[in-house]
Amino acid sequence: MFANMANTKSAIKRVRRIAKQTEVNKSRRARFKKALKHMNLILEKKNKNDALSYLPKLNSELMKITKTGIIKKRNASRNISRITKKINNL
């Protein structure tokens, strides 16, 4: 089945735990990407009011993802900064 299967009881438990955590992390990363795509869609339509109203939600989503370690704090800050700059240029 697996080439390097865990052979102690604690290692087998860790394999199970890592599999569960991987699923959680994937769903969180998907929420993060979906939020960014939604904001980019708003920006493509050049709708400043919608973009400004969605910005706090996006910021909140990014900080939640950052807190759990899915992305780093600088990555989240960079994304927020770039999006804010785009909104201001609308």
N, C-alpha and C positions, 0 to 999 in steps of 0.2 A: 504494500500500500504506500507507505512513505519510506524514503531512503533513510532518513535520520529521525526515526520516531523517538519521542521522549521515553526514557526507561525508568524514571523514578516517579513515585506517586505525585510529588509536588510539581514536577515538570509536566506531567500529563494535565494537571489542573491548570497550570499556566498556559498551556497550549489552548485549552478550552476558553480561558479568560481572554486571551489575546484575540481569538477568533471573534468573540462577542464584541470586544472593544473595537476591532477593525470595522465591524458593521456599523457601530455607533459613529465612529470617525468618518466613515464614508458618507453617512447620511448628513452629518454636520457640514462636511466639505461641499456636498451637493447643495445644501441650503445657502451656503456662502456664495457659490458660483451662480445660483439662481437669482440671488439678490443683486449681484453685480450685473448680470445680464438684463434684469428688469430695469435697473438704473440706466444702463447703456441704451436700452430701447427708448426710455423716456427722453434721454439726451438726443437721440437721433431724430425724434419728433420735434425737437427744439421747444419743448413745453417747459418753460422755466418754473411756473407755479407748481406743476406736478413734481418736478425735480426737487424743488425746495421742500415740498411736503413729504417726499419720500426719503430725503437725506437723513433725518433723525432715525428712521427705521433701519436704514442701511448701516448707519453708524453703530446703532445698537447691535445689529446682527454681527457686524465685524468684530466688535469688542467681545461678544459672547464667544465667538470662534477663537479669538485671541486668548481669552481667559482659559479655555480648555486645551490650548496648545496646538491647535490644528494649523494655525498660521502664526507667524511671529508678529510682535507688536509693531515693528517698523514696517512690515508688509501692510498691515491694516492702516497705519498712519499714512503711508504712501498712497494707498488706494483712495482714502478719504480726501487727501490733499489734491490728487489729480482730478477727482470727480468734482470737488468744490471749485477748482479752477475752471473746469469745463462749464459748470453752471454759471459762474460769474461772467464767462465770455459769451453766454447766450444773449 
